[in-house]
Amino acid sequence: MARENTSRYPWIPAFTGNPVVPYVPTREEIIDVVLKALDLREGDVLYDLGCGDGRIPVEAAKKYPIKRAVCVEIRDDLIEKARERVKEAGVEDKVDIIKGDFFKVPIKDATAIYMYLLTSVNEQLRPKLERELRIGTRVVTLDFQIPGWKPVRTIGGSGWQRTIYVYVIGESNKKRRPFF
Ligand SMILES: C[S@@+](CC[C@H](N)C(=O)[O-])C[C@H]1O[C@@H](n2cnc3c(N)ncnc32)[C@H](O)[C@@H]1O
């Protein structure tokens, strides 16, 4: 696996381990539902952590007046696919592609996050999300919840790629007060 980073983000350490989540793309038919759940507004900065072929950032950049979408992915082949997709859609000015490990890539400027990962990985990412994200940032996950957080909204029902969890920093991760 190549170890280079995009020249735009030279400070991000290159990924040296193995992917922790397999590649399963979000179905084309539910992309619009995901984007709606993200509640994207003018000026938003959307990160897809483990973006695969970049379908979510590209569609977001095409359809919403966001400032920027950032696609974070460790697999070279998928980075290549994402680059092609961005070029085909003509959204190079709005989509950044970062080859790197989502545990290490800074996400401080995000106002919306999408994650189609696994419950165990969401749990491992939770401290990073709590540390780096600002109050009011939306975090949307597909199929897998973030343990310890309370969704402000759950869309859909049971079955594969049918449940979308919407979290908001400051509300979903509020610590419960002790009873006394
Ligand atoms: C289930 S797929 C979701 C792809 C895309 N978000 C979508 O919804 O179509 C998870 C993605 O995370 C990537 N991934 C796994 N571990 C990663 C890591 N540590 N850092 C960055 N990406 C990772 C995988 O290569 C895969 O493309």
The ligand as an SDF file (V2000), in Angstrom:
LIG
                    3D

 27 29  0  0  0  0  0  0  0  0999 V2000
  -18.7620    0.3390    4.8400 C   0  0  0  0  0  0  0  0  0  0  0  0
  -17.6260    1.2210    3.8190 S   0  0  0  0  0  0  0  0  0  0  0  0
  -18.5080    2.7460    3.5880 C   0  0  0  0  0  0  0  0  0  0  0  0
  -18.0880    3.4900    2.3340 C   0  0  0  0  0  0  0  0  0  0  0  0
  -18.7940    4.8410    2.1100 C   0  0  0  0  0  0  0  0  0  0  0  0
  -18.7970    5.6620    3.2940 N   0  0  0  0  0  0  0  0  0  0  0  0
  -20.2060    4.6320    1.6650 C   0  0  0  0  0  0  0  0  0  0  0  0
  -21.1000    4.7920    2.5230 O   0  0  0  0  0  0  0  0  0  0  0  0
  -20.4240    4.3010    0.4980 O   0  0  0  0  0  0  0  0  0  0  0  0
  -16.3420    1.6350    4.9920 C   0  0  0  0  0  0  0  0  0  0  0  0
  -15.1310    2.2690    4.3750 C   0  0  0  0  0  0  0  0  0  0  0  0
  -14.1990    2.6230    5.3970 O   0  0  0  0  0  0  0  0  0  0  0  0
  -12.8800    2.4400    4.8910 C   0  0  0  0  0  0  0  0  0  0  0  0
  -11.9740    2.3110    6.0480 N   0  0  0  0  0  0  0  0  0  0  0  0
  -11.8210    1.2440    6.8650 C   0  0  0  0  0  0  0  0  0  0  0  0
  -10.9460    1.4970    7.8420 N   0  0  0  0  0  0  0  0  0  0  0  0
  -10.5130    2.7710    7.6350 C   0  0  0  0  0  0  0  0  0  0  0  0
   -9.5950    3.6220    8.3360 C   0  0  0  0  0  0  0  0  0  0  0  0
   -8.9680    3.2130    9.4370 N   0  0  0  0  0  0  0  0  0  0  0  0
   -9.4110    4.8770    7.8690 N   0  0  0  0  0  0  0  0  0  0  0  0
  -10.0580    5.3150    6.7380 C   0  0  0  0  0  0  0  0  0  0  0  0
  -10.9460    4.5500    6.0380 N   0  0  0  0  0  0  0  0  0  0  0  0
  -11.1740    3.3000    6.4850 C   0  0  0  0  0  0  0  0  0  0  0  0
  -13.0090    1.1650    4.0710 C   0  0  0  0  0  0  0  0  0  0  0  0
  -11.9380    1.0090    3.1650 O   0  0  0  0  0  0  0  0  0  0  0  0
  -14.3720    1.3780    3.4080 C   0  0  0  0  0  0  0  0  0  0  0  0
  -14.2350    2.0290    2.1900 O   0  0  0  0  0  0  0  0  0  0  0  0
  1  2  1  0
  2  3  1  0
  2 10  1  0
  3  4  1  0
  4  5  1  0
  5  6  1  0
  5  7  1  0
  7  8  2  0
  7  9  1  0
 10 11  1  0
 11 12  1  0
 11 26  1  0
 12 13  1  0
 13 14  1  0
 13 24  1  0
 14 15  1  0
 14 23  1  0
 15 16  2  0
 16 17  1  0
 17 18  1  0
 17 23  2  0
 18 19  1  0
 18 20  2  0
 20 21  1  0
 21 22  2  0
 22 23  1  0
 24 25  1  0
 24 26  1  0
 26 27  1  0
M  CHG  2   2   1   9  -1
M  END
$$$$
